[in-house]
Each structure stands twice: as structure tokens, then as C-alpha cells.
Amino acid sequence: MDYEMKRTNFSSLIKFIVPSLIGIFLFMIPISYNGEITIPVAILAGMLQDGIGAYIPKIMTAIIAITVVGSLGTYFFKPKAIINKPFLNTLFNVNIVWQLIRLIGLVFAVMTLFKLGPEAVWSENTGQLLLFDLIPVLFSVFLFAGLFLPLLFNFGLLELCGALLVKVMRPVFKLPGRSSIDCLASWLGDGTIGVLLTNKQYEEGYYTKREAAVIGTTFSVVSITFAIVVLAQVDLAHMIVPYYLTVVLAGLVCAIIIPRIPPLSRKPDTYYEGAKENVADEVIPEGDTPFRFGLKKAVERADQNKKAAPLVKEGIQNVLDMWMGVVPIVMAIGTSALMVAEFTPFFTYLGAPFVPILEFLQVPYASDAAQTIVIGFADMFLPSIIGAGIESELTRFVIAAMSVIQLIYMSEVGGLLLASKIPVNFKELVIIFFLRTFISLPIVVGMAHLMF
């Protein structure tokens, strides 16, 4: 009997350890590849793009078209084959607002693919930037991330991290300990992966509305790799260490303050409608250690996986949900935001109030820098493109750091958040963007003055 018990415990432990280590390796271990530091999932995504990259815009346009046809058919005809299947119903049965946005995304994709209609829609800095540059990345990242997400979710890693880190995450960030995985996946991997992790946990009832909104808008930062790309664009690659320390410092300050003030502080601590409430037990029993308690919970979670088929099915559903539920929204909202940024003075006007603030903080070329601070809401790479020609290294440093710290940009993370189930709306994203800007700007400028 003792032998059988030990055998069962060892088997359960292996079932937790092996998939979790594979998941950690794929999503969170930076490795050197072709002279760049990246993560294995990003390498797989890059290999796929290298192989079929030329076809991805056409593939995604077709997928967006299928999504729109399925959504409209479901909205008007309510076919039982879709309505009676929870996954398909969630995917296609959306309200009229999302129907319209999906349709706009299809129109923009078709116009961009075939260069139809006004050039403002399909120019290289608007529609083409989305369909030919960003969406191929999302297509490939979503594919591998979606298939491999169960390795992080379903085998106990979140339970172990929840027990180990709850004493940090709860008092400092007002979040469950398991959210540390979302944060690490964003900082070491990619902000899109962080949003996907958070959305999945929220749909499954592990996060409340407030927790999901806080994690999605506070920790879904761009990866270290992309931050390096931004810094190189402004010709300051040699400043990577002080630059990223500045990003981390300002990001942590924002993460502590912003969840404690509106609009995030007003989000209810209730769970996703229709989800089974899965409140993780992160209270360490008296006499137990966080590691031992977390390991026990992790093994229990791993033991729930009896067959591979449900995990494969879940992975495929993750991919379809991201391709069909997210990409049309990103195409619609991202292209619209970039058109406003490219062809109207809207962001220049919005940036005007920042001129006296930057002048007060003694930032050279304040008027040039002001518009870059606001235009980051459309796309986080635009500020570094616009600011690359500014002579002052201090100003370019500030622009590069702010574009990363602001976090909410509609061409990717903002669009993903709106397309996900995470309970934030456009108005709230605007408010959070400006809150992050006002909180982090003095920190970034202060650090810049210390270095230049």
C-alpha cells in the first residue's frame, strides 16, 4: 500500500513538473537566437513567419471574413449548430457593436490587401503597418501561444506561484499570487501573451473583474526584446541598462498607484458572467510552508488531467478564439487610430498641454517631444520613429522610455484588451493611458537628468 502511494505521488509530481518546466521554457526563458535575446515561443513564431509570412495577410483576411460571415449569420439567424455549442456561441454570438467593429476590420483588411479606396486606409503607416507587419506577428504568436498555454494553466504552475508570491502580490499590487505568471510572461515574453493569459484566467473564474482589469492594463508591458528595438530606433542602444531600469522603476510605481485610484479601483470584485468561480486557495494553513502548500495544490491540479485530448482541444480553441475574436478588432481599431495619428493634427493638439510641463522639467525640444508622448496611444513605436531626429539624447531617452511605460496603445495591447473579455472600455483605457503618463513622466525625466 505504501509502495502504491509513493508511486502515485511520484507520478503526480512528474505530471506537474515536466509540463510546467516546458511551459516556463517556452514562455519565460530568454535565450540568444540569431544575435538577439528572445523566448522560444517567439522563435517558433518567427520561423513560421519566415516560412509563410507572405501568405499570412491573405490567410488572416480570409479568417476575418469567415468571422464576419459567422457573426452576422449567428446574429440574424441564430443557428442551433452554433447557439447550442458554448465555444462557437461565445465566438460568433456578439452584440451589434462588435459586429460593426468586426465588419470594419474586414473592410480595412480587404482595402489594404488589394490597395482599394483611399490611400489613407492602406498606406504603409496605417493599414499596411497592421496587416503586413503586426498581424503576421499576432498570427504566429497566437498559434503557438494558444497551443501551449495549457502547459502554464493546467498542470499546477499557477497554484505553486500563487502560494509562493501571494505575500508580495496581495499587499503591494492587490492581486492574487498566481498573477505573477501573467506579469513575468509580459515582461520576459510579450504584452500580447500577458493579455491572453489574463483573459483566459478571467474567463475561467480565477480573477475578478477588478483583478483582470488591473493585470491587463498594468502588467501587459512590451517585452525586453521590443524595448531594445525602441531604444535602437532612437540611437541609444548603448543605454539599455539604465533605460530598462528606468522602465522597471516607473512601471512599478504605476502598478502600485493606479490600481488604487479610479477607474480601476471602482471595478467590482465579482467574477466573469457564466464562469465557474475558481477562487484559488492562497491562504497558507498554520504550520505549513508556502512551498509545501503550493506544491500540494500544484500536484492536485496536475492530477486533474487524465487525457491529452481535452488539452489539445483547449489549445485549438485558444488559437481560434484569438485569431477570430481578437485580430478583426485589432485591424479595425488599430487602423483607425493610425489614420488619426498620420493624417490629422489630433495628437498634436492633445500634446499641447504637455509642452509647459516638459519645459518645466527642463526637457529640450519640449514642443517636439510633447506630441510623441500622446501619439503613443495609437502605436507605441510611433513616438520613437517621430522622435528619432531630435538632437537631444536626453529627449530621445525620455521619448523611448515613455512609449514603453505608457503601455496602452491601440494598434496592439489596447485593441487586444477591447477585443478580450477583460472588463475595460475605450474611455477607461484613455484615462489609464494619461494616468500612466502623468505618474511616470517626472520619474523618467528625473532619471534622464541623472544620466545626461
C-alpha positions as CSV (number, residue, x, y, z in Angstrom):
1,M,0.0,0.0,0.0
2,D,2.8,2.4,0.9
3,Y,4.6,1.5,-2.3
4,E,1.5,2.2,-4.4
5,M,1.0,5.6,-2.5
6,K,4.6,6.6,-3.2
7,R,4.3,5.5,-6.8
8,T,1.1,7.6,-7.2
9,N,2.7,10.7,-5.5
10,F,5.8,10.4,-7.7
11,S,3.7,10.1,-10.8
12,S,1.6,13.1,-9.9
13,L,4.8,15.1,-9.1
14,I,6.2,14.3,-12.6
15,K,2.9,15.2,-14.2
16,F,3.3,18.7,-12.5
17,I,7.0,19.2,-13.1
18,V,7.5,18.2,-16.7
19,P,4.7,20.2,-18.4
20,S,5.3,23.2,-16.2
21,L,9.1,23.3,-16.9
22,I,8.3,23.0,-20.7
23,G,5.8,25.9,-20.3
24,I,8.3,28.0,-18.4
25,F,11.0,27.3,-21.0
26,L,8.6,28.2,-23.9
27,F,7.2,31.4,-22.5
28,M,9.6,32.8,-19.9
29,I,13.2,31.8,-20.5
30,P,15.2,34.3,-22.6
31,I,17.7,32.7,-24.9
32,S,20.0,34.0,-27.6
33,Y,18.9,33.3,-31.2
34,N,20.4,34.9,-34.3
35,G,22.2,37.5,-32.2
36,E,19.0,38.6,-30.3
37,I,17.6,37.8,-26.9
38,T,14.1,36.3,-27.2
39,I,11.9,33.5,-25.9
40,P,11.3,30.1,-27.6
41,V,7.6,30.8,-28.4
42,A,8.8,34.0,-30.3
43,I,11.4,31.9,-32.1
44,L,8.8,29.4,-33.3
45,A,6.6,32.3,-34.3
46,G,9.5,33.9,-36.2
47,M,10.3,30.7,-38.0
48,L,6.6,30.4,-39.1
49,Q,6.7,33.9,-40.4
50,D,9.9,33.3,-42.3
51,G,8.2,30.2,-43.9
52,I,4.8,31.5,-44.8
53,G,5.0,35.2,-44.0
54,A,4.0,36.3,-47.5
55,Y,0.7,34.4,-47.3
56,I,-0.3,35.4,-43.7
57,P,-2.1,38.7,-44.7
58,K,-4.2,36.7,-47.2
59,I,-4.9,34.0,-44.7
60,M,-5.9,36.4,-41.9
61,T,-8.1,38.4,-44.3
62,A,-9.9,35.1,-45.1
63,I,-10.2,34.3,-41.4
64,I,-11.6,37.8,-40.7
65,A,-14.1,37.2,-43.5
66,I,-15.2,33.9,-42.0
67,T,-15.5,35.5,-38.6
68,V,-17.8,38.3,-40.0
69,V,-20.0,35.9,-42.0
70,G,-20.3,33.6,-39.0
71,S,-21.1,36.5,-36.7
72,L,-23.7,38.1,-39.0
73,G,-25.3,34.7,-39.7
74,T,-25.5,34.0,-35.9
75,Y,-26.9,37.4,-35.2
76,F,-29.7,37.3,-37.7
77,F,-30.5,33.5,-38.0
78,K,-29.5,32.1,-34.6
79,P,-28.5,28.6,-36.0
80,K,-28.7,25.9,-33.3
81,A,-25.4,24.4,-34.5
82,I,-23.7,27.5,-33.1
83,I,-26.0,28.7,-30.4
84,N,-26.1,25.3,-28.6
85,K,-22.3,24.9,-28.6
86,P,-20.7,27.1,-25.9
87,F,-17.4,27.8,-27.6
88,L,-19.0,28.6,-31.0
89,N,-21.7,30.7,-29.3
90,T,-19.1,32.7,-27.5
91,L,-17.0,33.2,-30.7
92,F,-19.8,34.3,-33.0
93,N,-22.8,35.5,-30.9
94,V,-21.6,39.0,-30.1
95,N,-23.6,42.3,-29.8
96,I,-24.2,44.7,-32.6
97,V,-21.3,47.0,-31.6
98,W,-18.7,44.2,-32.0
99,Q,-20.5,43.1,-35.2
100,L,-19.9,46.5,-36.6
101,I,-16.2,46.6,-35.5
102,R,-15.6,43.2,-37.0
103,L,-17.1,44.3,-40.2
104,I,-15.0,47.5,-40.3
105,G,-11.9,45.3,-39.6
106,L,-12.8,43.2,-42.7
107,V,-13.3,46.2,-44.9
108,F,-9.9,47.7,-43.8
109,A,-8.2,44.3,-44.4
110,V,-9.7,43.9,-47.9
111,M,-8.9,47.5,-48.8
112,T,-5.3,47.1,-47.6
113,L,-4.7,43.7,-49.2
114,F,-5.8,44.9,-52.6
115,K,-5.0,48.6,-52.1
116,L,-8.5,49.7,-52.8
117,G,-10.1,53.0,-52.0
118,P,-8.5,56.0,-50.1
119,E,-4.8,55.6,-49.6
120,A,-5.2,56.8,-46.0
121,V,-6.7,53.4,-45.1
122,W,-4.0,51.2,-46.7
123,S,-0.8,53.4,-46.7
124,E,2.4,51.9,-45.2
125,N,1.9,53.7,-41.9
126,T,-1.7,52.7,-41.5
127,G,-3.4,49.6,-42.9
128,Q,-0.2,48.1,-44.2
129,L,1.5,48.5,-40.8
130,L,-1.3,46.4,-39.3
131,L,-1.9,43.8,-42.0
132,F,1.6,43.2,-43.2
133,D,3.7,44.0,-40.1
134,L,1.7,43.5,-36.9
135,I,-0.9,40.9,-37.8
136,P,1.6,38.3,-39.1
137,V,3.3,38.6,-35.7
138,L,-0.1,38.1,-33.9
139,F,-1.0,35.2,-36.3
140,S,2.1,33.2,-35.4
141,V,2.4,34.2,-31.8
142,F,-1.3,33.4,-31.2
143,L,-0.8,30.0,-32.9
144,F,2.0,28.8,-30.7
145,A,0.9,30.6,-27.5
146,G,-2.6,29.3,-27.8
147,L,-1.5,25.7,-28.3
148,F,1.0,25.8,-25.4
149,L,-0.9,27.9,-22.9
150,P,-2.4,24.8,-21.2
151,L,1.2,23.9,-20.1
152,L,1.1,27.1,-17.9
153,F,-2.5,26.8,-16.9
154,N,-3.4,23.2,-16.3
155,F,-0.5,21.5,-14.6
156,G,-0.2,23.4,-11.3
157,L,2.4,26.1,-12.0
158,L,-0.1,28.9,-11.2
159,E,-1.0,27.2,-7.9
160,L,2.6,27.0,-6.8
161,C,3.4,30.6,-7.8
162,G,0.2,31.7,-6.1
163,A,1.2,30.3,-2.8
164,L,4.8,31.5,-3.1
165,L,4.1,35.0,-4.2
166,V,0.8,35.9,-2.6
167,K,2.6,37.8,0.2
168,V,4.1,40.1,-2.4
169,M,1.3,40.4,-4.9
170,R,-1.6,40.9,-2.5
171,P,-0.2,43.8,-0.3
172,V,1.8,45.6,-3.0
173,F,-0.4,45.2,-6.1
174,K,-3.7,43.9,-4.6
175,L,-3.6,40.9,-6.8
176,P,-3.6,37.1,-6.4
177,G,-0.2,35.4,-6.2
178,R,-0.9,33.5,-9.4
179,S,-0.9,36.8,-11.4
180,S,2.9,36.8,-11.1
181,I,3.0,34.4,-14.1
182,D,1.0,36.9,-16.2
183,C,3.4,39.6,-15.2
184,L,6.5,37.6,-16.0
185,A,5.1,36.4,-19.3
186,S,4.6,40.0,-20.3
187,W,8.0,41.4,-19.2
188,L,10.0,38.5,-20.4
189,G,7.9,37.4,-23.4
190,D,5.4,39.8,-24.8
191,G,2.5,42.1,-23.7
192,T,0.1,40.2,-26.0
193,I,0.9,36.9,-24.2
194,G,0.2,38.7,-20.9
195,V,-3.3,39.8,-22.1
196,L,-4.1,36.3,-23.4
197,L,-3.1,34.7,-20.1
198,T,-5.1,37.2,-18.1
199,N,-8.2,36.9,-20.3
200,K,-8.1,33.1,-20.1
201,Q,-7.8,33.1,-16.3
202,Y,-10.6,35.7,-16.1
203,E,-12.9,33.6,-18.3
204,E,-12.2,30.6,-16.2
205,G,-13.2,32.4,-13.0
206,Y,-9.7,32.8,-11.4
207,Y,-9.7,36.6,-11.5
208,T,-12.4,39.1,-10.5
209,K,-13.3,41.9,-12.9
210,R,-11.1,44.3,-10.9
211,E,-8.1,41.9,-10.9
212,A,-8.4,41.1,-14.6
213,A,-8.6,44.8,-15.5
214,V,-5.6,45.7,-13.2
215,I,-3.4,42.9,-14.6
216,G,-4.4,43.6,-18.3
217,T,-3.8,47.4,-18.1
218,T,-0.9,47.4,-15.7
219,F,1.4,44.5,-16.4
220,S,0.9,43.7,-20.1
221,V,4.1,45.6,-21.0
222,V,6.1,45.1,-24.1
223,S,9.0,42.5,-23.9
224,I,12.6,43.3,-23.1
225,T,13.4,42.5,-26.8
226,F,11.0,45.0,-28.2
227,A,12.1,47.6,-25.7
228,I,15.6,47.2,-27.1
229,V,14.2,47.7,-30.6
230,V,12.6,51.0,-29.5
231,L,15.9,52.2,-27.9
232,A,17.9,51.3,-31.0
233,Q,15.4,53.3,-33.1
234,V,16.4,56.5,-31.2
235,D,20.1,55.6,-31.5
236,L,20.6,54.9,-27.8
237,A,21.2,51.2,-27.7
238,H,24.3,51.6,-25.5
239,M,21.9,52.9,-22.7
240,I,20.0,49.6,-22.4
241,V,20.8,49.0,-18.7
242,P,19.8,52.5,-17.3
243,Y,17.0,52.6,-19.8
244,Y,15.4,49.4,-18.7
245,L,16.0,50.2,-15.0
246,T,14.0,53.4,-15.6
247,V,11.2,51.5,-17.3
248,V,11.1,49.0,-14.4
249,L,11.1,51.7,-11.7
250,A,8.4,53.8,-13.3
251,G,6.4,50.8,-14.2
252,L,6.4,49.5,-10.6
253,V,5.3,52.9,-9.3
254,C,2.4,53.0,-11.8
255,A,1.5,49.4,-10.8
256,I,1.3,50.4,-7.1
257,I,-0.7,53.6,-7.6
258,I,-3.1,53.1,-10.5
259,P,-5.0,50.1,-9.1
260,R,-5.8,52.1,-6.0
261,I,-7.5,55.0,-7.9
262,P,-10.4,55.2,-10.4
263,P,-11.2,53.8,-12.8
264,L,-9.6,50.5,-11.7
265,S,-10.4,50.9,-8.0
266,R,-14.1,51.1,-8.9
267,K,-14.1,47.7,-10.7
268,P,-16.2,45.2,-8.7
269,D,-14.6,42.1,-7.2
270,T,-17.1,39.9,-9.0
271,Y,-16.4,37.2,-11.5
272,Y,-17.0,36.7,-15.2
273,E,-20.7,36.0,-16.0
274,G,-21.3,32.4,-16.6
275,A,-17.8,31.3,-15.3
276,K,-17.5,28.8,-12.5
277,E,-15.9,30.7,-9.7
278,N,-12.4,29.2,-9.2
279,V,-11.1,31.3,-6.3
280,A,-7.6,29.9,-5.7
281,D,-6.9,29.0,-2.1
282,E,-3.8,31.0,-1.4
283,V,-4.2,31.1,2.4
284,I,-1.3,29.1,3.8
285,P,-2.5,26.8,6.6
286,E,-0.9,27.2,10.0
287,G,2.2,25.0,10.4
288,D,2.6,24.7,6.6
289,T,5.2,26.5,4.4
290,P,4.2,28.4,1.2
291,F,6.3,26.0,-0.9
292,R,4.9,22.8,0.6
293,F,1.3,24.1,0.4
294,G,1.8,25.4,-3.1
295,L,3.3,22.1,-4.2
296,K,0.4,20.2,-2.8
297,K,-2.1,22.4,-4.7
298,A,0.0,22.1,-7.9
299,V,0.1,18.3,-7.8
300,E,-3.7,18.2,-7.2
301,R,-4.2,20.4,-10.2
302,A,-1.9,18.3,-12.4
303,D,-3.8,15.2,-11.3
304,Q,-7.0,16.5,-12.9
305,N,-5.5,16.0,-16.4
306,K,-6.3,12.4,-17.2
307,K,-6.3,12.5,-21.0
308,A,-4.4,14.5,-23.7
309,A,-7.4,15.1,-26.0
310,P,-9.1,17.8,-23.9
311,L,-5.8,19.7,-23.7
312,V,-5.4,19.6,-27.4
313,K,-9.0,20.7,-27.9
314,E,-8.4,23.6,-25.5
315,G,-5.3,24.6,-27.3
316,I,-7.0,24.7,-30.7
317,Q,-9.9,26.6,-29.2
318,N,-7.4,29.2,-27.8
319,V,-5.9,29.7,-31.2
320,L,-9.3,30.1,-33.0
321,D,-10.6,32.4,-30.2
322,M,-7.5,34.7,-30.7
323,W,-7.5,34.6,-34.5
324,M,-11.2,35.1,-34.9
325,G,-12.1,37.1,-31.8
326,V,-9.1,39.4,-31.5
327,V,-7.5,40.1,-34.9
328,P,-10.6,41.7,-36.6
329,I,-10.8,44.1,-33.6
330,V,-7.1,44.9,-33.8
331,M,-7.4,45.6,-37.6
332,A,-10.4,47.9,-37.1
333,I,-9.3,49.9,-34.0
334,G,-5.5,49.9,-34.9
335,T,-6.0,51.2,-38.4
336,S,-8.5,53.8,-37.3
337,A,-6.1,55.1,-34.6
338,L,-3.1,55.2,-37.0
339,M,-5.2,57.1,-39.6
340,V,-6.0,59.7,-37.0
341,A,-2.3,59.9,-36.0
342,E,-1.0,60.0,-39.5
343,F,-3.5,62.3,-41.3
344,T,-4.9,64.7,-38.7
345,P,-3.3,67.1,-36.1
346,F,-5.4,65.5,-33.4
347,F,-2.5,64.2,-31.4
348,T,-0.5,67.4,-31.9
349,Y,-3.4,69.3,-30.2
350,L,-3.6,66.7,-27.5
351,G,0.1,67.0,-26.8
352,A,0.0,70.8,-26.5
353,P,-0.7,70.8,-22.7
354,F,2.5,68.7,-22.2
355,V,4.7,71.4,-23.7
356,P,4.8,73.6,-20.5
357,I,5.2,70.5,-18.3
358,L,8.2,69.3,-20.3
359,E,9.6,72.8,-20.3
360,F,9.2,73.0,-16.5
361,L,11.0,69.6,-16.3
362,Q,13.8,71.1,-18.4
363,V,13.4,68.7,-21.3
364,P,15.0,70.1,-24.5
365,Y,12.8,70.4,-27.7
366,A,9.7,70.2,-25.5
367,S,7.2,71.0,-28.3
368,D,8.6,68.2,-30.5
369,A,8.6,65.7,-27.6
370,A,5.0,66.7,-26.5
371,Q,3.2,65.2,-29.5
372,T,5.2,62.0,-29.2
373,I,4.0,61.5,-25.7
374,V,0.4,61.4,-26.8
375,I,0.8,59.7,-30.2
376,G,2.0,56.6,-28.3
377,F,-1.7,55.9,-27.7
378,A,-2.1,55.0,-31.3
379,D,1.0,52.9,-31.6
380,M,3.9,52.5,-29.2
381,F,6.6,52.5,-32.0
382,L,5.4,55.8,-33.5
383,P,7.0,58.0,-30.8
384,S,10.4,56.6,-31.4
385,I,10.0,57.0,-35.2
386,I,8.9,60.6,-34.8
387,G,11.5,61.5,-32.1
388,A,14.5,59.8,-33.7
389,G,15.5,63.0,-35.4
390,I,15.6,65.1,-32.2
391,E,19.1,66.2,-31.5
392,S,19.0,65.9,-27.7
393,E,19.8,62.5,-26.3
394,L,18.0,63.3,-23.1
395,T,14.8,64.0,-25.0
396,R,15.1,60.8,-27.1
397,F,15.7,58.8,-24.0
398,V,12.5,60.2,-22.4
399,I,10.5,59.5,-25.5
400,A,11.7,55.9,-25.8
401,A,11.1,55.2,-22.1
402,M,7.6,56.8,-22.0
403,S,6.5,54.9,-25.1
404,V,7.1,51.6,-23.3
405,I,5.8,52.6,-19.8
406,Q,2.5,54.1,-21.2
407,L,1.6,50.5,-22.1
408,I,-1.8,51.3,-23.7
409,Y,-1.5,51.6,-27.4
410,M,-4.4,50.8,-29.7
411,S,-2.5,49.1,-32.5
412,E,-1.9,46.1,-30.2
413,V,-2.4,45.9,-26.4
414,G,-5.3,48.4,-26.4
415,G,-7.0,46.6,-29.3
416,L,-6.4,43.2,-27.6
417,L,-7.9,44.4,-24.4
418,L,-11.0,45.7,-26.1
419,A,-11.4,42.5,-28.1
420,S,-10.9,40.3,-25.0
421,K,-13.4,39.7,-22.2
422,I,-11.4,41.8,-19.8
423,P,-13.8,44.4,-18.4
424,V,-12.3,47.7,-19.7
425,N,-13.7,50.1,-22.2
426,F,-12.2,52.7,-24.5
427,K,-12.8,55.6,-22.2
428,E,-11.1,53.8,-19.3
429,L,-8.1,52.9,-21.5
430,V,-7.7,56.6,-22.4
431,I,-7.9,57.6,-18.7
432,I,-5.3,54.9,-17.7
433,F,-3.0,55.9,-20.5
434,F,-2.9,59.5,-19.2
435,L,-2.6,58.4,-15.6
436,R,0.4,56.3,-16.5
437,T,1.8,59.3,-18.5
438,F,1.5,61.8,-15.6
439,I,2.8,59.4,-12.9
440,S,5.8,58.2,-14.9
441,L,6.9,61.3,-16.7
442,P,8.6,63.0,-13.7
443,I,10.4,59.7,-12.8
444,V,11.6,59.2,-16.4
445,V,12.8,62.8,-16.7
446,G,14.5,62.7,-13.4
447,M,16.4,59.5,-14.3
448,A,17.3,61.1,-17.7
449,H,18.8,64.2,-16.0
450,L,20.9,61.9,-13.8
451,M,22.4,60.2,-16.8
452,F,22.9,63.1,-19.3
